[in-house]
Amino acid sequence: MLSLVPCVHLLTSVEIYILDTIQFQLNAEQVAYLTDIRQTLHKAPEASGEEEQTGRFIVEQLERIGADRIVSGLGGYGVIAEYRGIADGPTVMIRCELDGLPIEEISEVPYRSQTPGRGHLCGHDGHMTMVLGVAHLLAGQRPKQGRVVLMFQPAEETGAGAAAVIEDPNFAEFRPDFAFSLHNLPGRPLGEVSICQEYANCASRGMQINLRGKSSHAAAPEDGLSPASAISVLMDQLVKLGVGGEMNDQFTLSTLTHVRLGEPTFGIAPGFGELRVTLRSISDALMEDMIARAQEAVAQATPDLDVAITWHDIFLACVNHPESRDQIIQAAKRIGTPLRELDYPMRWSEDFGRFGLDGAKSAMFFLGSGEAQPQLHNPDYDFPEALIPIGAELFITIIEQLLGLTD
């Protein structure tokens, strides 16, 4: 069970500067409290599909802050907080992620992960905290029209969470007209907003290929049927499906991630093998072409073997709607945070794009988390807490632009 241990948090000069430059401010007490929340979440990461305690903790926080309605158990352990406006209007969803990663944290911070083999090494603990900051702001400034839905989504890292939420019957009444999300971005200046022109994140999926022939004694390999030759061919051909390079309109990348052949012995000629490859592309159309070519390559290389292909971690391309993209740009300019507009997406994937395919005018932006910060999924990554008020204020500004806020 997650439990909050209160502690004193002194605002840094960076945080004070941030608070002084935004229109809808979290006060110092709220920032300090949210910092404690972030560290509490960091201590107790749960992997995709396992976020029961995290979801429960988020519900407890939302009950403390206040909301018109809180619904849990969406698409697994997802949580929604609803804030209704005075008049009718559109629904604006702000989405963050609940899950951590199955990676051991190696940092020495006092709030390091207490769960072996698990770590908040992508910053989802910080994203959740930002959205809780939005909840604090909405508790005092309600929408003038429409409603705000704060979505704490499960299982983003596997690509399964957004689809599960959308398919959940209980989500139907919360289906948004606009949807916004962010991800922190190491390697860029702290607090800088990056927004992509169209595609925000690439499509990707894992292809698992299991091959079965017939084992034999190592002294008589001719009496068996080894998949070794087929694996050798496929290792070469599959990586040629997408060679990466500079991002452009035809970007594709195929990455071999795992190969296994037979048992680790010297007396058995192998009778089975397995390959895993990640296919990646700028668009869903290019992904469909990669899938077709990959399946054809497997068929040609394995005429005498039994073959089973399965697909995992399926992410569709995340595409920014122009209207929502413009709202993000306007909010960044109003707040005064640095803004960088990009022609092409991030190579990595995000399941947030499914909300756009479900009918929402969705857009994702990226928030610089420091030029010298370890990269996402590094074992020593740690979310910079100075971003908490920036992210919250960007979101609340977008909400104000679309719905208005009471004084």
N, C-alpha and C positions, 0 to 999 in steps of 0.2 A: 504494500500500500504506500503510495506517495504521501509524504507528510511535509508540511512547510515548517522549516525551522527559522524563526525570525532572526535577523541580524541587522546591524547598522551598516548602511551603505552610503558613503560620501560621494556626491556628484563630482566627476572629473571636470576639468575645464572644457573638454570636448563636449561633454553632455550639457553643461551649462550654456555653451554657445549654441548648441542645437536647439535647446529649449527657447532661447531668446529669438530664434530666427523663424519660428513656425507660427502659423496663425492659430491653430487649434491645439493648445498646449496641454500636455500631461504635466501635472505639477510635480515638484521634487519628491513629495511623499509617494506619489503613484509610481514614478520612475524607480525609486528605491525598492518599493514593494515588488514591482514587476521584475527587477533584477534578481531578487530572491526567488521569485517564481521560476525564472529561467534556470537558475542554478539547481533548484529542486528537480525540475524536469531533466536536467542534464545528468543528474545522479542516477536516474532510474529509467534508462531507455528500454523500449520494447520494440522488437522487430515487426515487420509488416504482418498484419493479421493477428498479432499478439497484444494489441494495445489496450487491453481491458483496464488495467490500473491507470494508464495515462488518460483514457477517456473518462474514467470516474473522477480523477483529479480535476480535469477540465470542467466537468459538471459542477463540482464543488466550488470552483472559482467563479463560475458564471452565476451560481446561486448567490454567492456572496456579493458579487458586483450588481446583479439585477438584470433581468431580461423579461420581456413579455411572455416568452415561452421558451423552454429548453426541451429538446428532443434528443435522446441518445439511442445507440444501437443501430445507426444507419449504415448499411453496407458493411456490417461487422461492428466495429466500435466507434463509428463516426458520431459526432455531436453537432447539433445546430442550436444556435441562439437567435431568436427572432426579436426584432425591434420594429414596431409598427409606427407608421407616420400618422399625422392628424387627418390627412385627406388621402384619397385613393391615388395611386401612382405606380410606377414600375418597382420591381423587386431587384435590389442590388445585392449580390453575394460577394463576400470577401472570404477567400478560402486559404487555409493553411493545412499543414500535414502533421499527423500524430506520430509517425513511426521513426524509429532509429534504424541503425544498421547492424548486421551481424559481423562487426569488426571490433577487436579488442582495442580500447583506448590506451594510449601510452603516456598521456600528459601527467603532470604532477600537480595540477590545480587541486585545491581542497575539495572541490565539488565534482571531481572526476567520477566516471561511471562506477557504480557499485554492483553492476550486473556483469558477471564474467561473459566475455564474448559478445558484448553488446555496447554500442556507443552512439551518442548523438553527434555524429561526425559529418553531418550534412547541413546542420543548422536548423533542423525542424523544431528544436526546442526554442530557438529564438523566434522562428516564424509564429509558433503558437503564442508566444509571449506578446509579440506585436499585436496579434489579433485580440488578445485579452486587453491590451491597451486600448484598442478601438472600442471594446465593450465598456471600459471605464469612461471613455469620452461620450459614448452614446447614452450612458446612464444619466448624464447631465444635459445632453443636447439631443433631443429626439428629432427624427426626420419630420419635415413639414408635410411630406407626401410620401406615398409608397411604403416600402419597408426595407429594412436591412436584414440580411441573413448571414450570420457568421458561421462558416462551415469548417469544422475541424475534421479533416478527412483521413481515414485510415489507409494503409497499404499503398502509399505512393511509390515506394522504392521498387515494388514488383510490377507496377503498372496495373494492378487489379483494383485499387481502391475507388477511383472515380467511377469506373464502370459499375462496381457493386453498389455505390451510392445511388447512381442514376437509375439502376434497375430495382432499387428498393421501393416498394409501393408507398412507403411513408414519405418519400422524397417528393412525390408528385405535387403536393400542395406548396412546396417551397421552391419549385423550379424557377430559376431567375431569368430576368430579362437582360441583366448585365452581370458579368462575373469577372472578378479581378484576383490576381495572385501575384506574389513576388518570390524571388529566390535570391539569397545573398550570393555575391560573386567575388571570390578571392582573385587577387591580381589587379583589381581596379581600386581607385581612391575611395577611402571610406566615405560612404554616403552618396556617392555618384549614382545617378539613375541611368541605366542603359535600357533602351527600348528598341525592339527590332521592327523593321518596316512591315513585314508580313509574317513569315514563319519565325516563331520564337524558339522552338526546339525541334530537333530532328525526330523523325520516326525511327523506331528500332524494335528488334525482336530477337530472341534467342532461338536458334535452330539446333535441336538435338537429333543426331543421326545414330541409330543403333543398328549395327550390322552383325548378322549371325551366319556362320558357315558350319564347319565341322572340325573339331579339334582332332589332333593325331599325335602320335609319339614323335618327339623331335628327331628321332632317327629315321622316320618315314613320313615326312611332311606331305609327300605326294598322295598319301592315303586320306588326307583331310582336305578341308576347303578353308584356307586362311583368308581373312579380310585385309591382310597386310598390304597387298598391292592396291586394293581399292582405296584404303586409307591414305596411302602415299599419293595417289592421284588426286584425291579430294583435298588433301592439305594444300596442294598447289592450286587447284582450280577454284576452290571456294574463296580464297583470299583475293583472287583476281576479279571477283564479282564487283568489288568496290575498292579502289586503291587510295581513297582519301584525298590528301593534298589540300589545296586552298579551297575554302568554301565558295561555292558558286551555285547556279541554278540547277546543275546536274550532279551535285555532290552525292556520292555514295561511298560507303566504307564497309568492308567485311573483315572482321577480326576473329581469328582462330583463338579460342579461349581454353580448350581442353581436348586432349587426345588420350585414348586408352586402348591398348591392344592386348588381349589375352590375360593370362595370369603372370605374376612376376616370378617365373620359374625358368629353368633351363631344359626341362625334360618334356615340355608340351608345346607343340606347334599350335598357335592360337586358333580358336574357333569363333571368337567374337571380338568386336571392337566398338568404340564409340567416339564420335567427334561432336564438339560443340562450337558453334560459331555465332557471333553477333552480327546481324545485318543492320545497317544504318543508312538513312537517306534523308534528304532535305524535305521530301514530300511523300505522301501516301502512294501516289501514282508510281513513283520510282521504286518504292518498296515492293509493290505488287510485281513489278518487272524483275526485281532481284529475287523474289521468292520463286517465280517461274523458272528463272535461269538456274537457281540453286537446285531445285527439284529435278530439272533436266540433267544437270551435272551428276547428281547422285544416281539417277536411273542409268545413265550411260556407263558409269564406273562400276556398277554392281549387278551385272546381268544374272549371276548365278547365286547371289546371296539373298537371304531374307532381310528386308529393310523396314525399319519403323522410324518415321520422322514425327517428332512432336515439337510444338512451339511454346515458348515460355517468355515471360516478362515482355508482353506485347504493349508497346507504346505507339500510339498514332502521332502524327505530326501535330504540334501545337501551333495554331495559327491565330494571329492577332486580328481582331475585328477593327477596322479603321476608326469607328466612332469611339470605341473604348480606348484604343491607342491614343487618340487625341485627348481624351480625358486625363490619361496618365501624364502626357506631356504638359498639359495645362496645369495640373497639380504640382508637378516638379518646378515649373516656372513660378507659380505663386509662392511656393515655399522658399524658393531660392536655392535649392540644392542643385549641384552641377548635373547637367543633362548631356547624354551622348546617344545619338540616334544611329542605329546600325542597319546595314543593308541585308545582312544574313543572320541566321539563328545560331544559337549555341549547338555544339555537336551533341551534347548530352540530351537525354529525353525527359519528358514530363507528362504525366497522365492528365494534367489539367485541361489539355486540349479537348478531351471528351465532352466537357461542359459546353464548349463551342459547337461541337457537332450535335449536341442535344438541343440547340436552339438559342443558347445565350450569346449575347454580344460579349465575347470574352477576350481578355488580353492579359498577358503576363509581362512583368518587367523585372529587371535585375538591379540589385542594390549593392554597390561596391562595398566589400568588407575588408579592404586593406591590400595594398600592393605587395606587402611582405608576408601576408597570412598564408599558412599551409592550405593546400588545395582541398576541395571537397573530397570526402572519403579517405583522406589521409588519417592515420591513427592518432596524430597529434593536433588535428583540427579542433578549434574551439570558436564558437560564434561570438563576435564582438558585441558586447552589450550596449555600446554607444549607438548601435543601429536601432535599438528598441523604440525610442521616441521618434526617430525619423520614419520608420516604416508605419507606425501607428498614425502619424500625422499625414503621411501621403494618402493612406487609405481613407482617413476621415475627411480629407480635402476632396477626394474623388466623390465620396458620398454627398458632401455638401453641394458640390457642383451639379449632381444629378437630382438630388431630392430636396436640397435645402435643409437647414438645421434650425431648430428653435434657439432663441437666445438663452 
